[in-house]
Amino acid sequence: MYPSEPFPHFVDDYLAYLHEVCPTQATLDGSHQHDDLLEDLSRPGVDTHIRALSGFGRRLHQIEAGALPPVERIEHPIVAANIDARMFDFEEVRNWERNPQLYADIIGMSLAGQALFAYAPEADRARRIVSKLRQVPRLVQSARDNIKDCPGIFVKTGLESWRGILKFIDSDLPRAFSALDDLHILGDLADTSTEASTAVKSYIEYLESDLAPRAKASFRLGREKFEKKLKLEEGITLSSEKLLAIALREMHDVQEEFRSAAGRVNGGDPAAAWREAKEQHPAPGEAVKAAQAQVRELEEFLRRQAIVSMPDAEPVVVAPTPEFLRWTFASMWTPGPFETKPSCAYYYLTDVDRSWPPERQEEHMRDFNFPTLWNISIHEVYPGHFLHYQHLRQVDSKVRKSTFFAPASAIEGWAHYCEQMMMEAGFRRNEPAIRLGQLAEALVRLARFVVSIRLHCEDMSVEQGMRFFRDEAFLEEGSARREAERGTFDPTYLVYSAGKLMMLKLRRDYKDQQGGKYSLRAFHDAVLAQGSAPFPALRRLLLNDASDAVLE
């Protein structure tokens, strides 16, 4: 049988469609044809999107994978799963009917994508923001129309995001374009900001006074939806029971390593050793300065040790997290892989809010202790997300290059793997507290692995989840609560540990196959050359392994 249409032609059509209907992510992908748009999440817009996805699914089904060249044969199921995952999210998970934060995140990310990255002249980006701001009331109305009932925790976290959006529109946007001297654009920016701000304020009041009192729905996906989501989005086909057993096994092993490392720090109790290490942290307001020095040292180490190729890149800007993203502890914003002009990347850290009482500031900074901060910088910048994106820019395949097809387990799995790999490579080998910090971060990710399954497949409460993070991963109570709450609206945040474990298994199998020819640099470069391919595809591309044995 011959393909009814060339597979690359289909990919071009599908990706062009996604760029049009998902303009926020298209900007982050490095495509700017639709930068003046916001997503349409009205009920007619959702229905139209589902029909379009169904049509793309039928078209792809008519392309016989077996008749394709070898690499396209591997990419065919990646695209098929992507279509199915998007339809599953709209038709079965239905976040557009359940989560107010979804709409706030779209607005925040969409506006920030224009404000942060200088891929076009400032006046052009300001005009696109004006266009987006005009559409904010429409998107807010869609949220009001679509979400009639939702989990109470979604209202709580949604309110935090919407208040951040309000501050971003009122305070951050004017500062972002303070150097602009076009009075006409500035006037439009002021007028549309006022309109958007009014719509957001009204929705915040609605959430507080109307939706919150009647928000009684469950946040749980349930076992069937949870497992299907993992299969479609990440290529993980194991049952939730098997995944939980893996998570608990790994957590036990890492806790034992943590106890051993703690003994090398102070020879005493592990929890006491970690409390002692956490007292060594930047002063409030100094996290960014400390991270800047770390990024420089990490880059020098990688160039000296030559354990991964280092493409030329624009410098990384280390900065405080914008208000709308302050629910994150740290994040990396890197120009998309399809950008044609060089642009800076941003490494954000969420320092204290100066309005907090001193004891809360101190608690927050304890989680920014120097051992942890080292691992965050490894994860977000070198050799984690930032370096991954520099390699991604060099990938030829649109399927393995575009962020629209990137599974979180590939992106986060690489970055989390790098934390352990850098310790193995001898980074600051004479400082046992750094190793303790790496293990502490691994425990947090493994706690996510356990809690996500128990929140969505069993009957764990957010309060029980908080205690698990606090007692098993040694987090401060405030941070433990935020982690447990995140698990309600980010059910697959187990991808950090799952991705790392899949990467370690891939490395073992690759080393066995290469025998005496194996080198760590060759492995890393081989992985990064495949962009953000999901692990089943990675195993086919690197090992010619067609099984689903990505995790064990």
N, C-alpha and C positions, 0 to 999 in steps of 0.2 A: 504494500500500500504506500502511496506517495502522499506527502503532506498536502493538505488542501490550501495552505498558504505557508510561506516561509516563517519559521519560528521567530527569527529576529524582527520581521515585519509585525508580527503579533505583539511582541514585547514592546516595540516602539509605540504601537497604538495604545496598548494598555497603560504604559507609563505616561504617555501624553494625557490620557484620560485622568489618571490619578493626580497628575500635576494640576489639572484644571479643577477637580472637585476637592482636592486637599491642598489648597494654595499655601497654607502655613507650613506644612512639611515640605512642599515643593521648594520654598525658599531655603529651608534648611538642607535640602538636597543639592542646592546650587542652581536651581532653575527659577528664572525670574519673569516668565511670561505672564504670570497671573498674580503678581505682587500687589495689585490694587484690590484684590478680592478677599473676602472672608468666606469660610465654609457656609454652605446652606444646609442647616439642620432642621428646617421646617419639615413638617410631616410629608408634604408633597415632595420635597427635596430628598428625604430619606427613601421614600417609595421609588422615586426615579433612580436613585443610586443602586438600590437593590436590584431593580430590573436590569440596569446596565451591567452590574456584576454578573448576573445570571447569563446575560448574553455573551460576555467575555468567556465565561466558563464553558458555554456550548461551543464557542469558536475554538477554544484551546483543546477541548475534547476531540475535535475533528482532526487535530494534528497528531498523527500517529507517532508516539515517542520513539518506537523501535526503528523508525525509518530515518531518524535524525542523526547527525554526526555525534560522536561520543560525548563531547562537552554539552551540547544542546540537549542531549538525552538526559543528562544529569540535571540540567536547569529546568527542564519541562515540569517535573513534580514540584520544584520550588515555587514556580509561578502558579501552578494549580492549587497548592496549599495556601498561597497568599490570597487568591480569590475566595477560596472556601472559608478562610479565617475571617476575612472582611464580612462576608455574608453571615457567618455565624455570630459575629459581634453585633451586627445590626438586627438580626432576626431572633437570636436566642439570648445572648447576654443583655442586649438592649440598654447599654449604658446611657444612650441618648434619652431614655425615659427614666433613668434612675439616679443620675449623678450630676448635680449642678456644677461640680468642679470641672467637668469636661468642657463646658462652655467657657468658663473663666480661663482655663488653660489655653484654649484656642486663641482667645483674645490676647492674652499676655504673650504667648509665644509668637503670635503673628506680628504684633506691634514691635516686640523686642527684636525680631529678625530683621526688621527694617532699621531700627535705631542703632543696633550694635555693629552690623557688618557694613563696611564702606565699599560695597561692590558697585555702587553707582554714586554720582554726585549727590551731595547732601540735599539739594533742592528737589531732585527727583525722588529720593526716598521720602522726603517730607510730604510730597504730593501723594505718594502711595499711602502714607499713613493717614492723610486727610480722607482718602477714599475708604480706607478700612474703618476709620472712626465713624463715617457716615452709615456704615453697615452694622455698627455695634448695636443700636436699638433693635434692628431686625433679629440679630442673633439672640439678644436678651429675650425678646418676645418668644422666640422658638423655645428657649429654656422654660419660660413660664407656661407655654402651651403644652409642652411635651411631658414635663415632670409633674405629675399629679400626686404621686406618693413616692417615697424613697426611704432608705434607711436613715435613722436619726444621725448616725455618725457621718453620713455623706453631707447632711446639712451643715454639721459642725465644720468639717474640713472644707466644704464648699464656701462657707462664709469667710473663712480665713483667706482663701484664694481670691474671692470677689473683693474683699477689703484691700488686698494687695493690688488688685487691678485698679481700683479706684485711686489709690495713692500713686500708682504708676502713671495713670492718665493725668492726674492733677499736678503731680510734682516732677516725676522723672522725665516725661516726654518734653516739657518745656526746657529742662536743663539739657536734654540730649540734642536739641536744635537751637541752643542759645547763640551759636555763632552765625546762624542764618540771618542774612540781611535783606531778604525779599519780604517786604511788608505785606504784599498780597497773600503769599503763602502763609506767613505767620498769622495773618488775620483769619484765614480759613482754618488753620490749625487750632486757633483759640476757639472759634465758633463750633467746630465739630467736636473738640474736646469737651466743651460744655454740654453738647447734646448727648455724647456718649456717657459722660459722668452722670448726667441726670438719669439716664436709663439704668445705669449700674446702681446708683443709690436707691432707685425705686425697687429694683430686684432684691437688693440686700434687705430692704424693709419687708418685702414680700416673704423672703426666706425666714426672717426672724419672727414675723407676726402671724403668717398664714401657714407656710409649709412646715416649719419646725414643730408646731404643736400636734400636727397630724402625721408626722413622719414615723411610721410604724413598720415599714417593710424590713425584711431581712437582707443583710448584706451578703449572705452566703450564696455562692454559685451552686453548690451541691456537687457531689462526686462526679456525676456524668459530665456536666458542663466543664468542670475543672479539668478533667482528663482530656476532654475533646479540645479545649483551648490549648493545652500543652502540646498535644499531637499536631494540631494545625499550625500553631505559631512557632514551635520550637523543634518539631520532629521527635519529641520524646513520647514513646509509646508505652512506657511502663505504667502499671497501675499505681494509684495513689498509695496503696498499702506498701508496694515494693519501694516506691520513692521515699516514703516515711521511714522504712527500715534502713535504707541507705543513709538518709539524713541523720538518724539517731546513731548509727554506727560511726559515721564520720565525726559527729559531735563528740562522742565518747573519746575517740582517738585524739582529736584536737584538744580536748580538755586535758587529757593526759600529757600531751606535749606542752600545754600551757603551764601545768603544774611543774613540769621539769624545768621549763624556761624561767618560771618564777623563782625556783630554787637557786638558779644561777644569779638572779638579781639581788635577792636578800637572804636566801637560804631558809626562808620561812613559809608562812601561809600564802597560797597563791592569790587569794583575794586581797590580802594585805599588801603583797608585792605590787599588785596592779594599782591599788589605791595610792601607794607611794609613787609609782611611775606617773600616775595621772596628775599628781601635784606639780609635775614639771611641765608647764605649758606657757604659751605666750600670754602676756598681759592682755586684758580686754582691749580690743582695738588693734592688736599687733599680729593677728593671725596672717594677714596678707603679707606683711613684711617677712615673717618667718618662712612662709611658703615660697616667696620669690627666691630666697637663698637656696631652698631645697631644690627647686626646679633647675637652677644652674648646676648644682652639684650632681644631680641625677643625670643630666645630659653629659657632663664630663665623664662620669663613670661609664656610661654606655659607649661613648666614643673610645674610651681607653680599653675596655674589656672586649669590644667587638662581638657581642652576643646577639646582635640584631642589626640589620642595615638601617642607616639613619638618613633618609632623604632630606634634601634642603627644604627649609620651611621658614615662614615668617615667625617672628618671636611670639611667645605666649604672654598675654597680658594677665597678670594675677590681680584680682579686684574683689571688692565686697559684693555679695549676692544682691541683685536688685530685689526690691520689696516683694514683687509678685512671685518670686521663686524662693522665698525664705522658708518654705516648708522643706526644702532640700538642705542638707548639711553642707554639701559641696557638689559642684557640677562643672562640666567642661562643655563649652560652646565652641565648636570648631566649624569653620566655613565648609560648606557642603562639597562632596567629591566632584560635582560637576561645575564648580566655580571656574571661571576662565581668568579671573584676575586675582592676584595675591591679596590676602586679607588676614588680619590678625585673629588669633583664637583667644578665647577668654576662659580663664580658670577662676571660678567663683567660690568664695568661702563665706559661710554665714556666721559672721562674728556676732557678738552680743548686741542686743538693743540697749542703748544707753538709758532708756526709761525703765529697764528692769531693776528690781532691787539687787543690792550687791550679792546676796546669797545665790540668786538665780544666775547672775552673771558668772559667778565662780563655778557653779555646777556646769554651766554650758561650756566654759573653757576647759574644764577637766576632761571633757570628751574631745577637746582639741589638743590634748597632751602631745608632746613632741613625737613619741613613738607612733601614735595614731596618725598624726599629721604627715609623717614620712610616708606611711602606707597610702594615705589619701593622695598625696602628690604622685606617688608611683602609679596608682590606679588611674587618676584623671589625666596625667600628663605623660611622664616618661617611666616606663615604655608602654603605658596604658592607652587610654582613648586618643590622646593627641597624636601619638606616633602611629597608632592603628589607622587614623584618618589620613595621615600623610601617605601611607602605603595604599590606602583605598583609592586615592586620587589617581594612582598609576594603573589601576585595573582596567582592562579593556572591556570586559563583559558588563553590560548594563544591569543584568540580573544580579551579579555579585558585587556591583559597585553602588547601585542606588540604595539609599537608606529605606526606601519603600519596601524592599524585600529582606531587610536585615533583621534576623531574629535577635531578640535581646540576649539570648544565651551565647551567641557568637560575640556580640559587642561587649557585654558585661563579663562573660566568661574569660575572654582574653585579658581584660584589665584586672580581674580578680586573680587570675592565674599569675599575672606578672608580679603581684605582691609576694607570693611564695617564691617564684623563680628568682627574684632579685636577692632574696636571702640565701638561696642555694648558690647563687653566683658570687656570694661573698660581700655583698654591699654592707659596709659598716660592721664587718664580722666580729669586731671586738666590743660591740655594744649590745649586750644581751637584752636591754630594754627595747631595742628596735625589733628584735625577734619577738619579744613579748607583745609588742604592738601589732605585729603582723598576725600573730595567732589570735589576739583579741578581735581584730577585724574579721578573721575567718570565723570566729564563734558567732559574731553578729550575723554574718551571712548564713551560717548554718541554722541559727535560730529562726531566720526568715524562712528557710527551707521547711523547718518543722512547723512553725506557726501558720504559714500559708496553707498547708495541707489541713491542719487541725481547725483553722478558722472556717475553711470552705467545704471540707469533706466530713468533718466531725462536728462537735458542738462547743468548741472552745470559744470563750468570750474574749472581748478586747481586754478586760481586766486580767484574765488568766494569761493572755498573750503578753501583757505588760510584765507580769511577774516572771514569765519564762525568760524574756529578754533580760530582766534585772538579775535573776538568780543564776541563769545558765550562761549568760554572755557578759555578765559583770557591767551592764550599763547603768548609768544614773537613772533614777525613776522617770524623770521628765523625758529623757531620750528613749527610754524603754517604752513609754506610752506612745510617743510619736511613731516608733517602729511598728508597734502593734496596730495602731490606727491605720498606718499606711497599708498594712496587709489587707484591710477590708476593701479598699478601692484599687489596690495594685496586687491582685491575687496571685500573679505569677512572679512575684519578686524573689522566688526561689531560684530564678535563672542565674543569679550570681554564683552560688555554690554549684548548681547543676552544671553550668557552663564551665566552671573551673575543673570540675571532676571529669567532664567530657574531654577537656583539653589535655588533662594529665593522662587519661587513657589513650588518647590519640598520640601523645608523645611517646608513651611506652610502646605502643604498637608500631609506630614509625621507626623507633630506635631498633626494635627487634627485626624489622624488615630491612633496614639499612645495614645492620651489622657493623662491620669495621668502617664503613663510609659515613656513619652518623656523626653529625656535629650539631650542637645546640643552635648555632646561628643558621645553619641550613634548614633546620626544622622551623624556626621562627619565620624565616623568610618564605619558606614554602607555604606556611599557613597564611601569612599576610598577603602573599601574592594572589590568594583566592578571595580577597576582599572580605565580605561578611557572609560567606556561604554558611548555611546551617550545617550542623555536625554530620548528619547523614550524607550530605553532599561532599563535605570535606573528606570524609573517609573514602568515598568513591574516587575523589580527585587525587588524593595523596596515597591511598593504600589499595585502590581497586577493590574495596570491600563494600559489597552491596547489601550487607546485613543491616539490621536496625540496632545493632549492639553498640550504641553510643555511650551507654552508662551501665555500670555494673556494681 
